[in-house]
Amino acid sequence: MQRIENIKEKLKELKELDKKFSIFGSSKHKYEFNQTLKEEEIRKIEIENNIVLSNDYKNILMYLGNGGAGCGYGLERLNTENVNPAYIGTDKLLRNWDDPKRIDLDMINLDELSGYIKLFDYGCGMELCLVVNGKENESLIFYDWDGRFEKIENKTVLDFYEDWLNKSLDTLKRIEQKLTCLSLQEVIDSEWLLKNFSVKHMIMSIINAESVEFLEKSYKKWRRQKNLPITGGLAQWRQ
């Protein structure tokens, strides 16, 4: 339960920092959750569908919510449409491969993929799913609609969730720190070197700028609120 509480605290911090929802997918869930499920409700779903949900996932459903904030476009609402027939096993699904841990094109026949629920949708047909029915029950699998496929080893859904939170917070905090000592353009240039091409939106989110047109004004106001000297500018922002 301490892990769940840590996630709640980090999520609250992320929501406060990302005022304009600059993190990918956050404009959809806005860092909010759907209603939680009770333990007896989850158990009923498991019995009626002959499935087993992992403890980590059940804790998410009970203490965070049945869908909402999370990786990609967010945590999916529990949906049992793909749970039957049972997952046939990774070794039977994979084809055209030398290393079963390596994602490659056209590795599986998606028509044979079943016995799972979708956890996170990353867009472009990429999904992280939990096996809930079959001999590899509680395993995580990643696939996309081009047939790329991977069985995830040694990571749980909470690991993925915390990785997303930590990466998002680290990125925004890094930019926030740069904004205290660099000009706007220097921040942008340094982030582009890191291949962070969402940096402009992240800056707007951190300083709560209404639009690009009001960015310089918002930047100066933000610095005054933090008792920082006014520096930097907007010389190349619109290029």
Contacts in CASP RR format, 6 or more apart in sequence:
PFRMAT RR
TARGET T0000
AUTHOR 0000-0000-0000
METHOD contacts of the structure
MODEL  1
MQRIENIKEKLKELKELDKKFSIFGSSKHKYEFNQTLKEEEIRKIEIENN
IVLSNDYKNILMYLGNGGAGCGYGLERLNTENVNPAYIGTDKLLRNWDDP
KRIDLDMINLDELSGYIKLFDYGCGMELCLVVNGKENESLIFYDWDGRFE
KIENKTVLDFYEDWLNKSLDTLKRIEQKLTCLSLQEVIDSEWLLKNFSVK
HMIMSIINAESVEFLEKSYKKWRRQKNLPITGGLAQWRQ
1 59 0 8 1.000
1 63 0 8 1.000
3 158 0 8 1.000
3 162 0 8 1.000
4 59 0 8 1.000
4 60 0 8 1.000
4 63 0 8 1.000
4 64 0 8 1.000
6 162 0 8 1.000
7 64 0 8 1.000
7 158 0 8 1.000
7 161 0 8 1.000
7 162 0 8 1.000
7 165 0 8 1.000
8 64 0 8 1.000
10 162 0 8 1.000
10 165 0 8 1.000
10 166 0 8 1.000
10 169 0 8 1.000
11 31 0 8 1.000
11 69 0 8 1.000
11 165 0 8 1.000
13 169 0 8 1.000
14 23 0 8 1.000
14 31 0 8 1.000
14 165 0 8 1.000
14 168 0 8 1.000
14 169 0 8 1.000
14 172 0 8 1.000
15 30 0 8 1.000
15 31 0 8 1.000
17 169 0 8 1.000
17 172 0 8 1.000
17 173 0 8 1.000
17 176 0 8 1.000
17 205 0 8 1.000
17 206 0 8 1.000
18 26 0 8 1.000
18 31 0 8 1.000
18 168 0 8 1.000
18 172 0 8 1.000
18 202 0 8 1.000
18 205 0 8 1.000
18 206 0 8 1.000
19 205 0 8 1.000
19 206 0 8 1.000
19 208 0 8 1.000
20 201 0 8 1.000
20 204 0 8 1.000
20 205 0 8 1.000
20 208 0 8 1.000
20 209 0 8 1.000
21 27 0 8 1.000
21 30 0 8 1.000
21 31 0 8 1.000
21 205 0 8 1.000
22 172 0 8 1.000
22 198 0 8 1.000
22 201 0 8 1.000
22 202 0 8 1.000
22 204 0 8 1.000
22 205 0 8 1.000
23 168 0 8 1.000
23 172 0 8 1.000
23 202 0 8 1.000
24 72 0 8 1.000
24 198 0 8 1.000
25 72 0 8 1.000
25 73 0 8 1.000
25 74 0 8 1.000
26 69 0 8 1.000
28 73 0 8 1.000
28 74 0 8 1.000
29 67 0 8 1.000
29 68 0 8 1.000
29 69 0 8 1.000
29 70 0 8 1.000
29 73 0 8 1.000
29 74 0 8 1.000
29 75 0 8 1.000
30 69 0 8 1.000
31 69 0 8 1.000
32 68 0 8 1.000
32 69 0 8 1.000
33 64 0 8 1.000
33 65 0 8 1.000
33 66 0 8 1.000
33 67 0 8 1.000
33 68 0 8 1.000
33 69 0 8 1.000
33 75 0 8 1.000
34 65 0 8 1.000
34 66 0 8 1.000
34 67 0 8 1.000
34 68 0 8 1.000
34 77 0 8 1.000
35 65 0 8 1.000
35 66 0 8 1.000
36 61 0 8 1.000
36 62 0 8 1.000
36 63 0 8 1.000
36 64 0 8 1.000
36 65 0 8 1.000
36 66 0 8 1.000
37 61 0 8 1.000
37 62 0 8 1.000
37 65 0 8 1.000
37 66 0 8 1.000
37 78 0 8 1.000
38 62 0 8 1.000
39 58 0 8 1.000
39 62 0 8 1.000
42 53 0 8 1.000
42 58 0 8 1.000
42 61 0 8 1.000
42 62 0 8 1.000
45 51 0 8 1.000
45 53 0 8 1.000
45 78 0 8 1.000
45 80 0 8 1.000
46 52 0 8 1.000
46 53 0 8 1.000
49 80 0 8 1.000
49 83 0 8 1.000
49 84 0 8 1.000
49 132 0 8 1.000
49 133 0 8 1.000
50 83 0 8 1.000
50 84 0 8 1.000
50 133 0 8 1.000
51 80 0 8 1.000
51 83 0 8 1.000
51 115 0 8 1.000
51 117 0 8 1.000
51 132 0 8 1.000
51 133 0 8 1.000
52 132 0 8 1.000
52 133 0 8 1.000
52 137 0 8 1.000
52 138 0 8 1.000
53 61 0 8 1.000
53 117 0 8 1.000
53 130 0 8 1.000
53 132 0 8 1.000
54 130 0 8 1.000
54 138 0 8 1.000
54 156 0 8 1.000
54 157 0 8 1.000
56 156 0 8 1.000
56 157 0 8 1.000
56 158 0 8 1.000
57 119 0 8 1.000
57 130 0 8 1.000
57 157 0 8 1.000
59 158 0 8 1.000
60 75 0 8 1.000
60 157 0 8 1.000
60 158 0 8 1.000
60 161 0 8 1.000
61 78 0 8 1.000
64 75 0 8 1.000
65 75 0 8 1.000
66 77 0 8 1.000
66 78 0 8 1.000
67 74 0 8 1.000
67 75 0 8 1.000
67 76 0 8 1.000
67 77 0 8 1.000
67 78 0 8 1.000
68 74 0 8 1.000
68 75 0 8 1.000
68 77 0 8 1.000
69 75 0 8 1.000
70 120 0 8 1.000
70 161 0 8 1.000
70 164 0 8 1.000
71 120 0 8 1.000
71 122 0 8 1.000
71 128 0 8 1.000
71 160 0 8 1.000
71 161 0 8 1.000
71 164 0 8 1.000
72 120 0 8 1.000
72 121 0 8 1.000
72 122 0 8 1.000
72 123 0 8 1.000
72 164 0 8 1.000
73 120 0 8 1.000
73 121 0 8 1.000
73 122 0 8 1.000
73 123 0 8 1.000
74 120 0 8 1.000
74 121 0 8 1.000
75 119 0 8 1.000
75 120 0 8 1.000
75 161 0 8 1.000
76 117 0 8 1.000
76 118 0 8 1.000
76 119 0 8 1.000
76 120 0 8 1.000
76 121 0 8 1.000
78 117 0 8 1.000
79 117 0 8 1.000
79 118 0 8 1.000
80 117 0 8 1.000
82 113 0 8 1.000
82 114 0 8 1.000
82 115 0 8 1.000
82 116 0 8 1.000
82 117 0 8 1.000
82 118 0 8 1.000
83 114 0 8 1.000
83 115 0 8 1.000
83 116 0 8 1.000
83 117 0 8 1.000
83 132 0 8 1.000
83 133 0 8 1.000
84 114 0 8 1.000
84 115 0 8 1.000
84 133 0 8 1.000
85 114 0 8 1.000
85 115 0 8 1.000
85 133 0 8 1.000
86 114 0 8 1.000
86 115 0 8 1.000
86 133 0 8 1.000
86 134 0 8 1.000
86 135 0 8 1.000
87 113 0 8 1.000
87 114 0 8 1.000
87 115 0 8 1.000
87 116 0 8 1.000
87 131 0 8 1.000
87 132 0 8 1.000
87 133 0 8 1.000
87 134 0 8 1.000
87 135 0 8 1.000
87 136 0 8 1.000
87 137 0 8 1.000
88 112 0 8 1.000
88 114 0 8 1.000
88 134 0 8 1.000
89 134 0 8 1.000
89 135 0 8 1.000
89 136 0 8 1.000
90 100 0 8 1.000
90 136 0 8 1.000
90 139 0 8 1.000
90 141 0 8 1.000
90 151 0 8 1.000
91 100 0 8 1.000
92 112 0 8 1.000
93 108 0 8 1.000
93 109 0 8 1.000
93 112 0 8 1.000
93 113 0 8 1.000
93 149 0 8 1.000
94 100 0 8 1.000
94 107 0 8 1.000
94 108 0 8 1.000
94 149 0 8 1.000
95 107 0 8 1.000
95 108 0 8 1.000
95 109 0 8 1.000
96 104 0 8 1.000
96 106 0 8 1.000
96 107 0 8 1.000
97 104 0 8 1.000
97 107 0 8 1.000
100 151 0 8 1.000
101 150 0 8 1.000
101 151 0 8 1.000
101 153 0 8 1.000
102 150 0 8 1.000
103 142 0 8 1.000
103 148 0 8 1.000
103 149 0 8 1.000
103 150 0 8 1.000
104 148 0 8 1.000
105 146 0 8 1.000
105 147 0 8 1.000
105 148 0 8 1.000
106 146 0 8 1.000
106 147 0 8 1.000
107 147 0 8 1.000
107 148 0 8 1.000
107 149 0 8 1.000
108 143 0 8 1.000
108 147 0 8 1.000
108 149 0 8 1.000
110 143 0 8 1.000
110 145 0 8 1.000
110 147 0 8 1.000
113 143 0 8 1.000
114 133 0 8 1.000
115 131 0 8 1.000
115 132 0 8 1.000
115 133 0 8 1.000
115 134 0 8 1.000
116 129 0 8 1.000
116 130 0 8 1.000
116 131 0 8 1.000
116 132 0 8 1.000
116 133 0 8 1.000
116 141 0 8 1.000
117 129 0 8 1.000
117 130 0 8 1.000
117 132 0 8 1.000
118 127 0 8 1.000
118 128 0 8 1.000
118 129 0 8 1.000
119 127 0 8 1.000
119 128 0 8 1.000
119 129 0 8 1.000
119 130 0 8 1.000
119 140 0 8 1.000
119 157 0 8 1.000
119 160 0 8 1.000
120 127 0 8 1.000
120 128 0 8 1.000
120 160 0 8 1.000
121 127 0 8 1.000
122 128 0 8 1.000
124 144 0 8 1.000
125 144 0 8 1.000
125 145 0 8 1.000
125 146 0 8 1.000
126 142 0 8 1.000
126 143 0 8 1.000
126 144 0 8 1.000
127 142 0 8 1.000
127 143 0 8 1.000
127 144 0 8 1.000
128 140 0 8 1.000
128 141 0 8 1.000
128 142 0 8 1.000
128 152 0 8 1.000
128 160 0 8 1.000
129 140 0 8 1.000
129 141 0 8 1.000
129 142 0 8 1.000
129 143 0 8 1.000
130 138 0 8 1.000
130 139 0 8 1.000
130 140 0 8 1.000
130 141 0 8 1.000
130 157 0 8 1.000
131 137 0 8 1.000
131 138 0 8 1.000
131 139 0 8 1.000
131 140 0 8 1.000
131 141 0 8 1.000
132 138 0 8 1.000
136 151 0 8 1.000
139 151 0 8 1.000
139 152 0 8 1.000
140 151 0 8 1.000
140 152 0 8 1.000
140 155 0 8 1.000
140 156 0 8 1.000
140 157 0 8 1.000
140 160 0 8 1.000
141 149 0 8 1.000
141 150 0 8 1.000
141 151 0 8 1.000
141 152 0 8 1.000
142 149 0 8 1.000
142 150 0 8 1.000
142 152 0 8 1.000
143 149 0 8 1.000
143 150 0 8 1.000
171 196 0 8 1.000
171 202 0 8 1.000
172 202 0 8 1.000
172 205 0 8 1.000
172 206 0 8 1.000
175 187 0 8 1.000
175 191 0 8 1.000
175 199 0 8 1.000
175 202 0 8 1.000
175 203 0 8 1.000
175 206 0 8 1.000
176 206 0 8 1.000
178 186 0 8 1.000
178 187 0 8 1.000
178 190 0 8 1.000
178 191 0 8 1.000
179 187 0 8 1.000
179 203 0 8 1.000
179 206 0 8 1.000
179 207 0 8 1.000
179 219 0 8 1.000
179 222 0 8 1.000
180 223 0 8 1.000
180 226 0 8 1.000
180 228 0 8 1.000
182 190 0 8 1.000
182 232 0 8 1.000
183 231 0 8 1.000
183 232 0 8 1.000
183 233 0 8 1.000
184 203 0 8 1.000
184 215 0 8 1.000
184 216 0 8 1.000
184 219 0 8 1.000
184 232 0 8 1.000
184 233 0 8 1.000
184 234 0 8 1.000
184 237 0 8 1.000
185 232 0 8 1.000
185 233 0 8 1.000
185 234 0 8 1.000
185 235 0 8 1.000
185 236 0 8 1.000
185 237 0 8 1.000
186 232 0 8 1.000
187 199 0 8 1.000
187 203 0 8 1.000
188 199 0 8 1.000
188 200 0 8 1.000
188 203 0 8 1.000
188 236 0 8 1.000
188 237 0 8 1.000
191 199 0 8 1.000
191 202 0 8 1.000
192 199 0 8 1.000
196 202 0 8 1.000
200 212 0 8 1.000
200 237 0 8 1.000
203 209 0 8 1.000
203 215 0 8 1.000
203 219 0 8 1.000
204 211 0 8 1.000
204 212 0 8 1.000
204 215 0 8 1.000
204 218 0 8 1.000
206 222 0 8 1.000
207 215 0 8 1.000
207 218 0 8 1.000
207 219 0 8 1.000
207 221 0 8 1.000
207 222 0 8 1.000
208 218 0 8 1.000
208 222 0 8 1.000
209 215 0 8 1.000
209 218 0 8 1.000
209 219 0 8 1.000
210 218 0 8 1.000
212 237 0 8 1.000
212 238 0 8 1.000
215 234 0 8 1.000
215 237 0 8 1.000
216 233 0 8 1.000
216 234 0 8 1.000
216 237 0 8 1.000
219 232 0 8 1.000
219 233 0 8 1.000
219 234 0 8 1.000
220 230 0 8 1.000
223 229 0 8 1.000
223 230 0 8 1.000
223 231 0 8 1.000
224 230 0 8 1.000
END
